[in-house]
């Protein structure tokens, strides 16, 4: 068995706060991979593994190959830090 460290990569992400403005920002950011279901207050993100549901508070990440996927806040905060 060996240990591995995640390579440092810079990603783009948007946090969904549940507002219409935030949803519209994500739709522009992840177009055409994001769809907001207004009546059910959730988003569908088309990922390489299939459609995933994003909840309010999740981050929508653009990966290193241009793919999009949702990430729970706790995992995001443990994995990423702001690049200045």
N, C-alpha and C positions, 0 to 999 in steps of 0.2 A: 504494500500500500504506500502511496505517496501523498503528500500534501500539495495543494495548488492554491495560488492566489489569483483572484480575478484581475485581468489586465486593466490598467486605467484607461477608460474610454470616456469621451464626453458625449452625452446624449442630450436631446431636447425633450422637455416634458411640460405638460400643462396640468395643473390640479383642477379638478372639477369641484366647484363649491355649491352646485345645485341651482345656480342662477341661470336665467336665459342667456345673459351675456357670456358667462363662462362656457355654457354649452355651445354657443355660436362660435366662440374662439376655438374650441376643440374641433368643431366641425370644419372650420377653415384650416386648422393646423393638420388634421388627419384626413382631409378630403382625398378620396372618397371612402375612406376606411372607417368613418364614424357616423352613427345615426342616433339621433336623440329621440326617444319615445316620450314625448311631452306628457301624455296622460298617465304614464306609469312612472315618471321621474327616474328613468334609468337610460343608459346609453348602451348601444351595441357597438363593439369594436371588432372589425374584421381583422383577424390575425392569421398568421401562417398555419396555426393549428385549428382554425375555424372561428366562428363567432364567439366572442366572450362578452359578458355583461359587466359594465362598469357602474359602480355605485357612487353616490355623492361622497366626496372625500378622496376618491381614488385619483392617482396620477395616470395620465395617458402619456406613454413614452414612445418616442420615435427611436428605434434601435439603429445599430450601426449599419444595417443593410437597407434602411428605409422602411422597415416593418413597424407596425404599431401594435401596442398591447397595453391593457390596463395593469396597474400595480397598486396594491394596498398601501396605505400611508406608512404603516410600521415597517414594512419591507423596504419601501422606497427610502425612508429616512435612515435605515440601517445600512443601505447599500450606496447611496449617493450623497454628495455634498455640493453646494453651490460653487460654480466656477466663476472666478472674478477676473 
